[in-house]
Amino acid sequence: MPELISKGGPLVWLLIGCLCFAVAVFFERLSYYHRATMNIGEFLAGLSSLVRRKNYAEALQECVATRVPAGRVVHAALLRHHLPREQIKEVVQEAGQMEVTRLERFLSILNAIAHVAPLIGLLGTMIGLLDSFTNLSSSNGVMTPSEVAKGVYQSLITSALGLVVAIPSYLFYAFL
């Protein structure tokens, strides 16, 4: 592996950085989603009994204590429980949109890495081939096949690594 990195050129380091960043984002989002899960049915059943008894203060405390997206949405509705039903519906929709933004945080980075990594690999391919042909032209057309193969080898490494980064990144994005 270290041999491939050294022979792949400078773009290999960029691709490795992209892969590390994609893995870090994936595990951060996975951890966030795990913390954000809860049994919504039990939560709403407990809150409905508090609301039926008009114990809004305790219901609000319960929502704050959950620290999950559903709790924050219900909290926004409970804060405005005195409003008409249509206005409460709008409040819930706005709070839900804010939670969706939090849930989708960093996903665009995974998507970007999945789309850019093959292009970085293609750039490495072009640089490797240009290097081969530049060396060929500067040596008056006299080069051994191994010297030409060096540039082609570099281009194949970056192309393959671009796909190695893009495929898991896209799968992470699709999973999340």
Phi, psi and chi 1 to 4 in degrees:
 res  aa     phi    psi   chi1   chi2   chi3   chi4
   1 MET       -  -47.9 -177.5   71.4  169.4      -
   2 PRO   -59.3  -31.5  -22.4   31.0      -      -
   3 GLU   -65.5  -41.6  178.5 -175.2  -30.6      -
   4 LEU   -64.4  -38.7  -69.5  176.2      -      -
   5 ILE   -65.0  -44.1  -67.8  170.9      -      -
   6 SER   -69.7  -32.4   65.2      -      -      -
   7 LYS   -87.2  -12.6  -70.5 -175.1  178.2 -178.4
   8 GLY   -80.8  -14.4      -      -      -      -
   9 GLY    93.7 -179.4      -      -      -      -
  10 PRO   -68.8  -25.7   21.4  -29.6      -      -
  11 LEU   -70.9  -18.0  -68.2  177.8      -      -
  12 VAL   -62.5  -39.2  167.6      -      -      -
  13 TRP   -65.9  -38.1  -68.7  105.5      -      -
  14 LEU   -63.4  -42.6  178.6   60.6      -      -
  15 LEU   -66.9  -38.6  -72.3  167.4      -      -
  16 ILE   -65.4  -40.2  -70.6  172.1      -      -
  17 GLY   -61.2  -42.0      -      -      -      -
  18 CYS   -62.1  -41.5  -73.4      -      -      -
  19 LEU   -64.4  -45.0 -179.4   61.1      -      -
  20 CYS   -61.7  -42.3  -67.6      -      -      -
  21 PHE   -65.2  -41.0 -165.0   62.3      -      -
  22 ALA   -64.1  -41.5      -      -      -      -
  23 VAL   -65.2  -41.0  168.5      -      -      -
  24 ALA   -64.0  -43.5      -      -      -      -
  25 VAL   -63.9  -41.8  166.8      -      -      -
  26 PHE   -60.0  -48.4  174.6   70.9      -      -
  27 PHE   -70.6  -31.5  -76.9  114.6      -      -
  28 GLU   -66.0  -45.3 -174.6  -82.5  -27.5      -
  29 ARG   -67.6  -38.9  -71.5  -73.7   86.0 -167.7
  30 LEU   -61.4  -43.1 -156.1   59.8      -      -
  31 SER   -64.0  -42.8  170.6      -      -      -
  32 TYR   -62.6  -45.0 -180.0   81.0      -      -
  33 TYR   -64.9  -36.3  -67.1  158.9      -      -
  34 HIS   -64.8  -42.5  178.8   71.4      -      -
  35 ARG   -68.0  -26.9  -72.0 -171.4  -43.8  -94.3
  36 ALA   -85.9   -4.1      -      -      -      -
  37 THR   -85.2  146.7   57.6      -      -      -
  38 MET  -162.6  168.0   66.4  179.2  -63.9      -
  39 ASN   -83.9   99.8 -172.4  -24.4      -      -
  40 ILE   -64.7  -36.4  -60.0  -66.9      -      -
  41 GLY   -60.2  -48.2      -      -      -      -
  42 GLU   -64.1  -41.6  -73.1  179.5   16.7      -
  43 PHE   -60.9  -48.9  175.0   67.4      -      -
  44 LEU   -68.2  -33.9  -68.6  177.2      -      -
  45 ALA   -64.4  -42.9      -      -      -      -
  46 GLY   -64.5  -41.0      -      -      -      -
  47 LEU   -68.8  -37.7  -76.2 -179.7      -      -
  48 SER   -64.7  -35.2   67.1      -      -      -
  49 SER   -67.6  -36.6   68.8      -      -      -
  50 LEU   -68.1  -39.5  -69.1  170.9      -      -
  51 VAL   -69.0  -39.0  169.5      -      -      -
  52 ARG   -60.2  -34.0  -86.7 -168.0  -61.1 -102.0
  53 ARG   -86.4    4.4  -69.5 -176.4  -83.8  155.5
  54 LYS    59.4   33.1  -59.0 -152.9 -176.1  -66.0
  55 ASN   -96.4   69.4 -167.7  -10.7      -      -
  56 TYR   -69.5  -34.1  -64.9  111.3      -      -
  57 ALA   -62.8  -44.9      -      -      -      -
  58 GLU   -68.6  -36.2 -169.5  174.9  -20.9      -
  59 ALA   -64.1  -40.9      -      -      -      -
  60 LEU   -64.1  -41.2  -73.6  169.2      -      -
  61 GLN   -62.9  -39.7  -74.1  177.6  -16.7      -
  62 GLU   -63.2  -40.9 -168.2   68.1   31.2      -
  63 CYS   -64.1  -42.8  -70.4      -      -      -
  64 VAL   -66.7  -37.4  170.3      -      -      -
  65 ALA   -68.5  -26.8      -      -      -      -
  66 THR   -69.8  -35.4   61.2      -      -      -
  67 ARG    55.0   39.5  -63.3 -176.2  147.4 -159.7
  68 VAL  -126.3  160.6  -63.7      -      -      -
  69 PRO   -55.8  -42.1  -26.9   34.1      -      -
  70 ALA   -63.0  -37.5      -      -      -      -
  71 GLY   -64.6  -38.4      -      -      -      -
  72 ARG   -69.6  -35.6  -71.3 -172.1  -72.6  -92.9
  73 VAL   -67.1  -46.3  170.9      -      -      -
  74 VAL   -65.3  -36.3  173.5      -      -      -
  75 HIS   -59.3  -44.3 -176.9  -95.2      -      -
  76 ALA   -61.6  -38.4      -      -      -      -
  77 ALA   -69.5  -41.4      -      -      -      -
  78 LEU   -67.4  -32.1  -73.2  174.4      -      -
  79 LEU   -62.4  -27.8  -77.4  175.2      -      -
  80 ARG  -116.4   36.0  -66.6  159.5 -170.8   88.4
  81 HIS   -63.0  -19.8   68.4  -85.5      -      -
  82 HIS   -81.2  -12.1   57.3  -79.7      -      -
  83 LEU   -75.5  162.9  -64.8  175.0      -      -
  84 PRO   -64.5  158.5  -16.6   24.4      -      -
  85 ARG   -55.5  -42.1 -175.3  177.4 -179.6   97.1
  86 GLU   -64.0  -39.1  -75.1  -56.9  -47.3      -
  87 GLN   -70.9  -35.7  -71.8 -179.6  -18.4      -
  88 ILE   -63.9  -38.8  -68.6  176.1      -      -
  89 LYS   -61.4  -41.5 -173.0  175.9 -178.9 -179.1
  90 GLU   -65.2  -40.3  -70.6  175.4   15.8      -
  91 VAL   -62.0  -43.7  166.2      -      -      -
  92 VAL   -64.4  -40.8  167.6      -      -      -
  93 GLN   -64.4  -41.5  -74.1  177.8  -19.6      -
  94 GLU   -64.5  -44.4  -73.1  176.7   21.9      -
  95 ALA   -64.2  -38.5      -      -      -      -
  96 GLY   -63.6  -40.2      -      -      -      -
  97 GLN   -63.6  -38.0  -77.6  -60.2   96.4      -
  98 MET   -65.5  -37.1  -71.4  175.5   53.8      -
  99 GLU   -70.1  -36.4  -68.3  -55.1  -42.8      -
 100 VAL   -61.1  -40.4  166.8      -      -      -
 101 THR   -60.5  -42.1  -57.3      -      -      -
 102 ARG   -66.0  -40.0  -75.6 -175.7 -174.8  156.2
 103 LEU   -68.4  -32.7  -70.7  169.0      -      -
 104 GLU   -91.0    4.8  -69.1  179.2  -14.0      -
 105 ARG   -58.0  136.0 -174.9  175.7  175.6 -152.0
 106 PHE    72.5   -7.7  -60.1  132.8      -      -
 107 LEU   -66.2  -32.3  -69.0 -175.1      -      -
 108 SER   -65.1  -28.5   60.2      -      -      -
 109 ILE   -66.7  -43.2  -67.5  172.4      -      -
 110 LEU   -61.0  -43.2  -78.9  178.7      -      -
 111 ASN   -63.0  -42.0 -167.5   22.9      -      -
 112 ALA   -64.2  -43.9      -      -      -      -
 113 ILE   -62.2  -41.4  -70.0  172.6      -      -
 114 ALA   -62.4  -31.8      -      -      -      -
 115 HIS   -89.3  -29.0  -75.9   88.7      -      -
 116 VAL   -87.4  -30.5  168.5      -      -      -
 117 ALA   -56.7  -45.4      -      -      -      -
 118 PRO   -64.1  -31.0  -18.0   27.2      -      -
 119 LEU   -69.9  -36.6  -62.8  175.0      -      -
 120 ILE   -65.1  -40.9  -65.6  170.7      -      -
 121 GLY   -61.6  -39.4      -      -      -      -
 122 LEU   -66.2  -39.2 -179.5   61.4      -      -
 123 LEU   -61.4  -42.2  177.7   61.6      -      -
 124 GLY   -61.7  -36.1      -      -      -      -
 125 THR   -62.9  -46.4  -60.3      -      -      -
 126 MET   -63.7  -42.3  -66.1  -65.9  109.7      -
 127 ILE   -63.6  -42.8  -69.8  171.1      -      -
 128 GLY   -63.1  -42.8      -      -      -      -
 129 LEU   -69.5  -40.3  -68.3  175.7      -      -
 130 LEU   -61.6  -39.7  -76.0  171.9      -      -
 131 ASP   -61.4  -43.1 -175.4   42.1      -      -
 132 SER   -62.2  -46.9  -69.5      -      -      -
 133 PHE   -75.4  -28.2  -71.1  112.8      -      -
 134 THR   -67.1  -42.7  -57.8      -      -      -
 135 ASN   -65.2  -36.7  -69.4  -20.8      -      -
 136 LEU   -65.1  -43.2 -177.4   63.3      -      -
 137 SER   -72.5  -33.2   67.3      -      -      -
 138 SER   -75.5  -19.3   66.8      -      -      -
 139 SER   -97.8   20.3   66.4      -      -      -
 140 ASN    57.8   34.4  -63.2  -35.0      -      -
 141 GLY    79.4    7.3      -      -      -      -
 142 VAL  -111.1  101.1 -179.8      -      -      -
 143 MET  -141.6  149.1  -76.9 -176.3   73.0      -
 144 THR   -79.2  155.4   64.1      -      -      -
 145 PRO   -58.6  -30.4  -25.1   32.4      -      -
 146 SER   -68.4  -33.3   64.5      -      -      -
 147 GLU   -69.1  -38.7  -68.0  171.1  -31.3      -
 148 VAL   -68.8  -38.8  174.6      -      -      -
 149 ALA   -65.8  -25.7      -      -      -      -
 150 LYS   -59.8  -46.9  178.8 -175.4  173.9 -152.6
 151 GLY   -67.5  -38.3      -      -      -      -
 152 VAL   -66.6  -39.0  174.0      -      -      -
 153 TYR   -61.6  -44.5 -176.2   62.5      -      -
 154 GLN   -60.4  -42.3  174.9 -177.0   -9.9      -
 155 SER   -67.3  -35.2   62.1      -      -      -
 156 LEU   -69.0  -36.4  -69.3  174.7      -      -
 157 ILE   -62.9  -48.9  -69.7  170.5      -      -
 158 THR   -67.9  -35.4   55.5      -      -      -
 159 SER   -64.2  -46.3  -66.5      -      -      -
 160 ALA   -64.9  -42.8      -      -      -      -
 161 LEU   -66.6  -34.0 -169.2   57.0      -      -
 162 GLY   -59.4  -41.3      -      -      -      -
 163 LEU   -72.3  -36.6  -67.7  174.3      -      -
 164 VAL   -62.9  -31.1  164.9      -      -      -
 165 VAL   -81.2  -42.9  171.4      -      -      -
 166 ALA   -68.0  -42.2      -      -      -      -
 167 ILE   -63.4  -52.7  -68.2  168.5      -      -
 168 PRO   -64.5  -35.8   -9.6   14.3      -      -
 169 SER   -61.2  -42.8  -63.1      -      -      -
 170 TYR   -68.4  -38.7 -173.4   74.4      -      -
 171 LEU   -64.9  -39.5  -69.6  174.1      -      -
 172 PHE   -59.9  -46.3  -67.3  160.9      -      -
 173 TYR   -61.1  -45.9  174.5   76.0      -      -
 174 ALA   -65.4  -37.9      -      -      -      -
 175 PHE   -65.8  -43.8  178.7   77.7      -      -
 176 LEU   -75.8      -  -64.3  174.2      -      -
